[in-house]
């Protein structure tokens, strides 16, 4: 037991930047433990030891937050895959795993709610259904001992606002961090400008607001530049680690060389390098981002690059590259210097 971790609000008050590693769905899909398409975190109850292991690995790499893997563990997604009977067990198991790792490592544990996939601008019937979905997940998070709630990946202000309202109503005073996923254009799905939406969420009591998922660093940074002076609470930035660009600001429209949509299985050629993640992290912090993470596509090496870019030395930094020991590029005096020998010169 590492003792009680410093709270989220205290960290913000002290001007600290909080790192939150995400991307569990994509990582477990890559490893073969959940299915792309439905993207339901079935691994939580099928192989909980793997989820606990990835929590530990992300903390090892520098995450300050253990995010309970309840993203898409909501009633609508479980209905879609015929597993509604497992809804509560999936949530409670995810929260128990996250709480355990946070306690062991002295980090914060966040409950996680997200876009419901039922927001419908043409039919107000979505709202009571979404409210019930948020309510049950928030109440499980409270009972599971969450330190705060991360409500994320909303395309409409109305849905983000409802999520925040539900955290306030059912969250027993837990702070809420709210992230919006911004597609192309200036307006959210319900016609609200992004900046207005975030200002309203901050005024309504969110502890931190900003952007998550969807955009990679190249197309999220310009939005953060615009937001930095408008938002009076800590700013959130958790991009996907893909090289989105002006023609495809959101990773769901990145294309293969033959013009086929690359999402979600063929995105690898679009991955950022670690240096690009480090550069983004430094720039985001300079802009005043105080809740910094990486979403779908993240893996431990990116989280370590982010932590080190902020000047930290997480446990995984023990194995940060030391190229002086490399057989070809190394400078260690005990190495054979291939470059001075005619037979092997310029062979790479
Ligand atoms: Zn994501």
Boltz pocket constraint, residues with backbone or C-beta under 6 A from the ligand:
constraints:
  - pocket:
      binder: B
      contacts: [[A, 153], [A, 212], [A, 213], [A, 214], [A, 240], [A, 295], [A, 296]]
      max_distance: 6.0
